[in-house]
């Protein structure tokens, strides 16, 4: 099963999600990330955070949803509708869900305040990923409506 974490720039939240998911997921589940308008670079704080957590970023880069190596089974948008961002709508016959996250790269303040925003975003991503991985996926794959409901519920979880 392939999960696509999608946002606009594919430099921060979607990359944090991809790395965290792939680090925790068992064989047979794989995440990729992409953006509708990729920045072309990964946010250095996102990369540093993943590395501090022991999560490899080898091979990760900011890419367009037009250049996906596989067709996703599930698309998870991670932009924050509360912040007035417009989430891209992936076109294709896939299951879609929204796990809104505020963009820590837009936080201003001291280094500690900015770092705290990145840590908070990571904690939310990790909690949602762990909830996803705890689902009885073999059972839910046969009930798309129930799987969608579970994914939508996970998108509201906070650690």
C-alpha angles and dihedrals in degrees: 000000000000121000120197117204105202134191136142105267103023092214106105127002098032091045091049088050094048093049095045094046094048091047093054102032124100123232112292095041119086134173129206129178134213143160136226088225105017118204092218093235139069118240106254093222091054091051092045092049093052091048091050088054091053093252118141119233095185110142095011118134139153107271142171124250084237089069102053116148091212138020109256123234092202129026118203116191113207104185118116114250088186088065091054094252118150110231115217115246112228109220115219143077097289138122109260131200136166124230100176118206130179110240108251090196088070094056115111128197136072123348088255092053093049092046090049090055091053091047091050091051090049091049091053092047091048093049092049093045091051090049090050092050091050092060118107090246096174089058097040095050087075093052108053094177092055092044090051091050091051093048091049090050091051089053089067096051121115124186 
